[in-house]
Amino acid sequence: MYPIYCELIEKNRGSGICIAFFEDIELYRLYPLVYARPTYEIRIGVFPLWFRAAAKLGAEYVVLFMRDYLAPYFDWFYRIYLNFNFVSVNDVSKLDYPTTLLINGRLVVDNKALEVIRKVIASTGNIVVVSRGYIAVAKLHPSLAITAAEFLKAPISPELLDFLSQTVEVLEEEELTFLNNLWEILLWNERYLAEDIELLKRELEWCRFEGKVKGNREKVLLHPRAQVDEDVVIDVRRGPVLIDEGAEVNAFTYIEGPTYIGRFSKVGANTNLEHGTNIGPYSYVGGELKNVVVQGFTNKKHHGYLGDSYVCEWVNIGAGTVVSNLKNTYGAIKMYVGKVRVDTGVNKIGAFIGDWVKTAVNVTIYCGRKIGPAAHLYGSVYEDVPPFTIYARDYGKPLIELSLDEAIEIQRRMKASRGMLLTDHEVNIMKRIYEETASERISKDVAKTKFTLP
């Protein structure tokens, strides 16, 4: 996925616009997905939220403002590992472009948002657009942008709006869309998969797929270095399919669009990828998946079902693991947002699985559950699981803490299995999340004792 980011940005650069993305205090609504990443790194469709905006607006330069404990890793990841020369992290000095935009990282840059942002760009003077009490976008002269940026290094509170409203024109725009709840990702994923793939089809060159296709063959996009076995069937009657660089799809697999298979990911034989399957880079999937976002670097290679769910990075899903996405009553699913249990109004929601989670064989996760980073699951999981927690209620066990040292060592081994090293930046992120989520484990009576199974 990453090279196509560069290609798309480079093709559309030249606008002279610097875009700074920021987080706000509503990010807690998106836990557990954003413990280990900024809100705008969430993928809806092929792209993360920030990239879709940057590509469509033709950003000359991008500054990613984020929480301090995330900054060293993402600065290394984008500038050094990926060599993105148009991105920096928490760098206030880069906000000296003639046109500088601040964009809320939860803003979904759809056609309505693009219309509003382009009007803002064309306007004279400083301007802030507010929607439902949230700062959506602001255009600021360099000196004011640099001053305001001091608020952006932590999730912003209403204080920034108070500061800007003293000297800046404030416009109300109620029709803008923000990512407010986890289940909205699942409602929008297919739409943006189809839109993103069509955008990439128009902007970049792809190979023609000569295998078995149901529907219009032109809706299958194949990277020249992807490998698809001849017994694979691709169905694009519902939406397009993109198979990216180095991806491998093995025999007797069925793929229904819209679906994206990311760089160097592998799809095992006899796999069923239904509509909305969205696989990030370096993952291995098998069994049955539907309307699932896999952020990347994740194993789900065995039989089992994963539907209407979001899975973060470095997750291992054991053989036979099943995620329920529908109640027996066919009723709407209730979930906790913070400490409040709400009716989602949606009757198909699976699980939201944080980074570094591991599931044992034959785990069953009830619908609408949130699994915190570095949790280990055994048996049936019928409640939300805090970060760094071992869950084995079926075995008569209390909730037990997975120690920080154990979690780090396990992640070190998992990365080594891919020929990769665990960086100090990643270790520091794990440490910070462990420290900041201690109260969650205390509230759930998570015991600090040794975990054993019979």
C-alpha positions as CSV (number, residue, x, y, z in Angstrom):
1,M,0.0,0.0,0.0
2,Y,2.8,2.4,0.8
3,P,4.3,2.9,-2.7
4,I,0.9,3.8,-4.1
5,Y,0.6,6.5,-1.5
6,C,3.8,8.1,-2.8
7,E,2.8,7.7,-6.4
8,L,-0.6,9.3,-5.8
9,I,0.7,12.2,-3.8
10,E,3.6,12.9,-6.1
11,K,1.2,13.0,-9.1
12,N,-1.0,15.6,-7.4
13,R,1.5,17.7,-5.6
14,G,2.2,21.3,-6.5
15,S,-0.7,23.1,-4.9
16,G,1.5,25.0,-2.4
17,I,-0.7,23.8,0.4
18,C,0.6,22.5,3.7
19,I,-1.9,20.3,5.6
20,A,-1.5,19.7,9.3
21,F,-3.7,16.9,10.7
22,F,-4.5,16.9,14.4
23,E,-6.2,14.8,17.0
24,D,-9.0,16.0,19.4
25,I,-10.2,15.0,22.8
26,E,-12.9,12.8,21.3
27,L,-10.3,10.2,20.4
28,Y,-11.3,8.0,23.3
29,R,-14.4,7.1,21.3
30,L,-12.2,5.1,19.0
31,Y,-10.4,3.0,21.5
32,P,-8.9,0.3,21.3
33,L,-7.9,1.2,17.7
34,V,-6.1,4.4,18.5
35,Y,-4.0,3.5,21.6
36,A,-1.1,2.8,19.3
37,R,-1.8,5.2,16.4
38,P,-3.3,8.6,15.7
39,T,-7.0,8.8,14.9
40,Y,-6.3,9.7,11.3
41,E,-4.3,6.5,10.8
42,I,-7.5,4.5,10.9
43,R,-8.2,3.0,7.5
44,I,-11.6,3.3,5.9
45,G,-11.2,1.9,2.4
46,V,-7.7,1.5,1.0
47,F,-6.4,4.7,2.6
48,P,-6.0,6.1,6.1
49,L,-8.2,9.1,6.8
50,W,-5.3,11.6,6.5
51,F,-4.0,10.3,3.2
52,R,-7.3,10.5,1.4
53,A,-7.5,14.2,2.3
54,A,-3.9,14.9,1.3
55,A,-4.2,13.1,-2.0
56,K,-7.5,14.7,-3.1
57,L,-6.4,18.2,-2.1
58,G,-2.9,17.9,-3.7
59,A,-1.0,18.6,-0.6
60,E,2.5,19.9,-1.1
61,Y,3.5,19.0,2.4
62,V,1.9,17.2,5.4
63,V,2.5,17.6,9.1
64,L,1.1,14.9,11.3
65,F,0.4,16.2,14.9
66,M,0.0,13.4,17.4
67,R,0.4,12.5,21.1
68,D,4.0,12.7,22.3
69,Y,4.5,9.0,22.9
70,L,3.5,8.1,19.3
71,A,5.6,10.8,17.6
72,P,9.1,9.2,17.6
73,Y,7.8,5.9,16.1
74,F,5.7,7.6,13.3
75,D,8.5,10.1,12.5
76,W,10.8,7.2,12.0
77,F,8.2,5.2,10.1
78,Y,7.3,7.8,7.6
79,R,10.5,9.7,7.1
80,I,13.1,6.9,7.4
81,Y,11.4,3.5,6.9
82,L,9.2,4.7,4.1
83,N,11.3,7.7,3.0
84,F,8.2,10.0,2.6
85,N,9.9,13.3,1.9
86,F,6.5,15.2,2.1
87,V,5.7,14.2,5.7
88,S,6.9,15.3,9.1
89,V,5.7,14.7,12.6
90,N,5.0,17.4,15.2
91,D,7.2,19.8,13.3
92,V,5.8,23.3,13.8
93,S,8.5,24.9,11.6
94,K,7.0,23.4,8.5
95,L,3.8,25.5,8.8
96,D,5.3,28.4,6.9
97,Y,3.6,27.7,3.6
98,P,1.5,30.5,2.0
99,T,-1.6,28.3,2.6
100,T,-1.7,26.2,5.7
101,L,-4.7,24.1,6.5
102,L,-5.4,22.4,9.9
103,I,-7.7,19.4,9.4
104,N,-9.3,17.4,12.2
105,G,-8.0,13.8,12.0
106,R,-11.5,12.4,12.5
107,L,-13.0,14.4,9.6
108,V,-14.1,12.2,6.8
109,V,-13.1,14.0,3.6
110,D,-16.0,13.1,1.4
111,N,-17.4,15.3,-1.5
112,K,-19.1,17.7,1.0
113,A,-16.0,18.2,3.0
114,L,-13.9,18.7,-0.2
115,E,-16.4,21.4,-1.3
116,V,-16.1,23.2,2.0
117,I,-12.3,22.9,2.2
118,R,-11.9,24.3,-1.4
119,K,-14.0,27.3,-0.5
120,V,-11.9,27.8,2.6
121,I,-8.7,27.7,0.5
122,A,-10.2,30.2,-2.0
123,S,-11.2,32.6,0.7
124,T,-9.0,35.5,1.9
125,G,-7.9,35.8,5.5
126,N,-7.9,33.4,8.4
127,I,-10.9,31.2,8.8
128,V,-12.1,28.3,11.0
129,V,-14.9,25.9,10.1
130,V,-16.7,24.4,13.0
131,S,-19.2,21.5,12.8
132,R,-21.2,20.3,15.8
133,G,-18.8,22.0,18.2
134,Y,-15.7,20.4,16.6
135,I,-13.0,22.3,14.7
136,A,-13.2,20.6,11.3
137,V,-10.7,22.7,9.3
138,A,-8.9,26.0,9.6
139,K,-6.9,28.1,7.1
140,L,-4.3,30.2,8.9
141,H,-1.5,32.5,7.8
142,P,1.9,31.1,8.7
143,S,2.5,33.1,11.9
144,L,-0.9,32.2,13.3
145,A,-0.6,28.6,12.3
146,I,2.7,28.3,14.1
147,T,1.3,29.9,17.2
148,A,-1.8,27.6,17.0
149,A,0.3,24.5,16.5
150,E,1.4,24.6,20.1
151,F,-2.1,23.4,20.9
152,L,-1.9,20.5,18.4
153,K,0.9,18.4,20.1
154,A,-1.8,16.9,22.3
155,P,-5.4,16.1,21.5
156,I,-7.0,19.5,21.3
157,S,-9.7,20.7,23.6
158,P,-12.1,23.6,23.1
159,E,-9.3,25.9,24.2
160,L,-8.0,26.0,20.6
161,L,-11.3,27.3,19.3
162,D,-11.5,29.8,22.1
163,F,-8.0,31.0,21.1
164,L,-8.7,31.2,17.4
165,S,-12.2,32.8,17.7
166,Q,-10.6,35.9,19.2
167,T,-9.0,36.8,15.9
168,V,-10.4,34.5,13.2
169,E,-13.7,34.3,11.3
170,V,-15.6,31.2,12.5
171,L,-18.1,29.5,10.2
172,E,-20.6,26.9,11.2
173,E,-21.1,23.9,8.8
174,E,-23.3,21.2,10.2
175,E,-23.2,18.7,7.4
176,L,-19.6,17.6,7.7
177,T,-19.0,14.0,8.7
178,F,-16.7,12.9,11.6
179,L,-15.7,9.5,12.6
180,N,-17.4,9.4,16.0
181,N,-17.9,5.7,16.7
182,L,-16.2,2.5,15.8
183,W,-19.1,0.9,14.0
184,E,-19.2,3.7,11.5
185,I,-16.0,2.3,10.0
186,L,-17.9,-0.8,9.1
187,L,-20.8,1.1,7.6
188,W,-18.5,3.2,5.4
189,N,-15.8,0.7,4.5
190,E,-17.3,-0.8,1.3
191,R,-18.1,2.6,-0.1
192,Y,-14.6,3.9,0.4
193,L,-13.0,0.7,-0.8
194,A,-14.9,1.1,-4.1
195,E,-14.1,4.8,-4.4
196,D,-10.4,4.4,-3.6
197,I,-9.9,1.6,-6.0
198,E,-11.6,3.6,-8.8
199,L,-9.3,6.6,-7.9
200,L,-6.2,4.3,-8.2
201,K,-7.5,2.9,-11.4
202,R,-7.7,6.4,-12.9
203,E,-4.4,7.7,-11.6
204,L,-2.0,4.7,-11.8
205,E,-1.2,1.9,-14.2
206,W,-2.3,-1.7,-13.5
207,C,-2.1,-5.1,-15.2
208,R,-5.0,-6.8,-16.8
209,F,-6.2,-9.9,-14.9
210,E,-6.7,-12.9,-17.2
211,G,-8.1,-15.3,-14.7
212,K,-11.7,-16.2,-13.8
213,V,-13.9,-13.2,-13.4
214,K,-17.6,-12.8,-12.7
215,G,-18.6,-9.4,-14.0
216,N,-16.6,-6.6,-15.8
217,R,-13.0,-7.7,-16.0
218,E,-11.9,-4.0,-16.1
219,K,-12.8,-3.8,-12.4
220,V,-10.0,-6.1,-11.4
221,L,-6.7,-4.2,-10.7
222,L,-3.6,-6.4,-10.5
223,H,-0.1,-5.2,-9.7
224,P,2.5,-6.7,-12.1
225,R,4.3,-8.3,-9.1
226,A,1.2,-9.9,-7.6
227,Q,0.6,-13.6,-8.0
228,V,-2.9,-15.1,-8.4
229,D,-3.4,-18.9,-9.0
230,E,-5.4,-19.9,-12.0
231,D,-8.2,-21.6,-9.9
232,V,-9.0,-18.3,-8.1
233,V,-12.5,-16.8,-8.9
234,I,-13.0,-13.0,-8.6
235,D,-16.5,-11.6,-8.5
236,V,-16.7,-7.8,-9.2
237,R,-20.5,-7.6,-9.7
238,R,-20.8,-5.8,-6.4
239,G,-17.6,-3.8,-6.5
240,P,-13.9,-3.7,-7.8
241,V,-11.0,-5.7,-6.5
242,L,-7.4,-4.5,-6.2
243,I,-4.5,-7.0,-5.6
244,D,-1.4,-5.0,-4.7
245,E,2.4,-5.5,-5.1
246,G,3.8,-8.8,-4.0
247,A,0.4,-10.1,-2.8
248,E,-0.2,-13.8,-3.3
249,V,-3.6,-15.5,-3.7
250,N,-3.7,-19.3,-3.6
251,A,-5.9,-21.8,-5.4
252,F,-9.6,-22.3,-4.9
253,T,-10.1,-18.9,-3.3
254,Y,-13.2,-16.8,-3.9
255,I,-12.9,-13.0,-3.8
256,E,-16.0,-10.8,-3.9
257,G,-15.5,-7.0,-4.5
258,P,-15.1,-4.5,-3.2
259,T,-11.9,-6.0,-1.8
260,Y,-8.4,-4.8,-1.3
261,I,-5.4,-7.2,-0.8
262,G,-2.4,-5.2,0.4
263,R,1.3,-5.4,-0.3
264,F,3.0,-8.7,0.3
265,S,-0.1,-10.2,1.9
266,K,-0.9,-13.8,1.4
267,V,-4.3,-15.4,1.0
268,G,-4.3,-19.1,1.7
269,A,-6.0,-21.8,-0.4
270,N,-9.7,-22.3,-0.1
271,T,-10.3,-18.9,1.4
272,N,-13.6,-17.0,1.0
273,L,-13.1,-13.2,0.9
274,E,-16.6,-11.6,0.8
275,H,-17.5,-8.0,0.0
276,G,-15.7,-5.4,2.1
277,T,-12.5,-7.4,2.8
278,N,-9.8,-4.9,3.3
279,I,-6.4,-6.4,4.0
280,G,-3.4,-4.2,4.9
281,P,0.3,-5.1,4.1
282,Y,2.2,-8.1,5.2
283,S,-0.7,-10.1,6.5
284,Y,-1.7,-13.8,6.0
285,V,-5.4,-14.6,5.9
286,G,-7.5,-17.7,5.4
287,G,-10.9,-19.1,6.3
288,E,-13.8,-16.7,5.8
289,L,-13.8,-12.9,6.0
290,K,-16.4,-10.2,5.3
291,N,-16.4,-6.4,5.7
292,V,-13.2,-6.6,7.7
293,V,-10.4,-4.1,7.9
294,V,-7.0,-5.6,8.8
295,Q,-4.5,-2.8,9.5
296,G,-1.5,-4.9,8.6
297,F,1.2,-7.4,9.8
298,T,-1.5,-9.8,11.1
299,N,-2.0,-13.6,10.9
300,K,-5.4,-15.1,10.4
301,K,-4.3,-18.0,8.2
302,H,-6.6,-20.8,9.5
303,H,-10.3,-21.7,9.2
304,G,-12.7,-19.6,11.2
305,Y,-14.9,-16.6,10.6
306,L,-14.1,-12.9,10.9
307,G,-16.9,-10.5,9.9
308,D,-17.8,-6.8,10.3
309,S,-14.6,-6.2,12.4
310,Y,-11.5,-4.1,12.6
311,V,-8.1,-5.7,13.4
312,C,-5.1,-3.6,14.3
313,E,-1.4,-4.6,13.7
314,W,0.6,-7.6,14.9
315,V,-2.4,-9.7,15.8
316,N,-2.4,-13.5,15.7
317,I,-5.8,-15.1,15.3
318,G,-5.7,-18.8,16.2
319,A,-7.3,-21.6,14.2
320,G,-11.0,-21.9,14.6
321,T,-11.5,-18.4,16.1
322,V,-14.9,-17.1,15.3
323,V,-16.2,-13.6,15.7
324,S,-20.0,-13.3,16.0
325,N,-21.5,-10.3,14.2
326,L,-25.2,-10.9,14.7
327,K,-27.4,-11.4,17.7
328,N,-29.9,-14.3,17.8
329,T,-32.6,-11.7,18.1
330,Y,-31.4,-9.9,14.9
331,G,-31.6,-6.8,17.1
332,A,-29.4,-3.7,17.3
333,I,-26.1,-4.3,19.1
334,K,-25.1,-2.3,22.2
335,M,-21.6,-1.2,22.8
336,Y,-19.7,0.9,25.4
337,V,-18.5,4.3,24.2
338,G,-16.2,5.4,27.1
339,K,-18.2,4.4,30.2
340,V,-21.6,4.8,28.5
341,R,-23.5,1.8,27.0
342,V,-25.2,2.9,23.8
343,D,-27.5,1.4,21.2
344,T,-25.6,1.5,18.0
345,G,-28.7,1.1,15.8
346,V,-26.7,-1.5,13.8
347,N,-27.4,-5.2,13.8
348,K,-24.2,-6.4,12.3
349,I,-21.0,-5.6,14.3
350,G,-18.2,-8.0,15.0
351,A,-15.1,-7.1,17.1
352,F,-12.6,-4.3,17.4
353,I,-9.2,-5.8,18.1
354,G,-6.3,-3.8,19.3
355,D,-2.6,-4.2,18.4
356,W,-0.6,-7.2,19.6
357,V,-3.7,-9.3,20.5
358,K,-3.5,-13.1,20.4
359,T,-6.4,-15.6,20.3
360,A,-6.0,-19.3,21.1
361,V,-7.6,-22.0,19.1
362,N,-11.4,-22.1,18.9
363,V,-11.9,-18.7,20.6
364,T,-15.4,-17.3,20.2
365,I,-15.8,-13.5,20.4
366,Y,-19.3,-12.2,20.9
367,C,-20.6,-9.3,18.7
368,G,-19.7,-5.7,19.5
369,R,-16.7,-6.5,21.7
370,K,-13.6,-4.4,22.1
371,I,-10.3,-6.1,22.7
372,G,-7.5,-4.0,24.2
373,P,-3.9,-4.0,23.0
374,A,-1.8,-7.0,24.0
375,A,-4.8,-9.0,25.3
376,H,-4.7,-12.8,25.2
377,L,-8.0,-14.6,24.6
378,Y,-9.1,-18.2,25.5
379,G,-12.5,-19.8,25.1
380,S,-15.7,-17.6,24.8
381,V,-15.2,-13.8,25.1
382,Y,-18.5,-12.1,26.0
383,E,-17.3,-8.8,27.4
384,D,-14.8,-6.1,26.5
385,V,-11.3,-7.0,27.5
386,P,-8.8,-4.3,28.9
387,P,-5.3,-3.9,27.4
388,F,-2.6,-6.3,28.7
389,T,-5.2,-8.8,30.0
390,I,-5.5,-12.5,29.7
391,Y,-9.1,-13.6,29.3
392,A,-10.0,-17.2,30.1
393,R,-13.4,-17.1,31.9
394,D,-14.4,-20.5,30.4
395,Y,-11.5,-22.1,32.3
396,G,-12.7,-20.6,35.6
397,K,-10.0,-18.0,35.6
398,P,-10.2,-14.4,36.8
399,L,-8.9,-11.7,34.5
400,I,-5.1,-11.8,34.8
401,E,-2.6,-9.2,33.7
402,L,-0.1,-9.9,31.0
403,S,3.0,-8.2,32.3
404,L,4.7,-5.5,30.3
405,D,7.9,-7.6,30.0
406,E,6.0,-10.6,28.7
407,A,4.1,-8.5,26.2
408,I,7.3,-6.9,24.9
409,E,9.1,-10.3,24.6
410,I,6.2,-11.8,22.7
411,Q,6.1,-8.9,20.3
412,R,9.9,-9.3,19.9
413,R,9.4,-12.9,18.9
414,M,6.6,-12.2,16.5
415,K,8.6,-9.6,14.7
416,A,11.6,-11.9,14.6
417,S,9.4,-14.5,12.9
418,R,9.1,-12.0,10.1
419,G,12.8,-11.2,10.1
420,M,12.2,-7.9,11.7
421,L,13.5,-6.2,14.9
422,L,11.4,-4.6,17.6
423,T,12.4,-1.0,17.8
424,D,12.9,1.1,20.9
425,H,10.2,3.4,19.6
426,E,7.7,0.5,19.6
427,V,8.7,-0.6,23.1
428,N,8.2,2.9,24.4
429,I,4.7,2.9,22.9
430,M,3.9,-0.4,24.6
431,K,5.2,1.0,27.9
432,R,3.1,4.1,27.7
433,I,-0.1,2.3,26.8
434,Y,0.5,-0.2,29.7
435,E,1.0,2.7,32.1
436,E,-2.0,4.8,30.9
437,T,-4.4,1.8,30.9
438,A,-3.6,0.7,34.5
439,S,-6.9,2.2,35.7
440,E,-8.9,0.1,33.2
441,R,-7.4,-3.1,34.6
442,I,-8.0,-2.0,38.1
443,S,-11.7,-1.2,37.3
444,K,-12.1,-4.7,35.9
445,D,-10.3,-6.4,38.9
446,V,-7.5,-7.7,36.7
447,A,-5.3,-9.8,38.9
448,K,-1.5,-9.6,38.9
449,T,-0.9,-13.3,39.2
450,K,0.6,-16.1,37.2
451,F,-1.6,-17.5,34.4
452,T,-1.7,-21.3,33.8
453,L,-4.2,-23.6,32.1
454,P,-5.0,-27.2,33.1
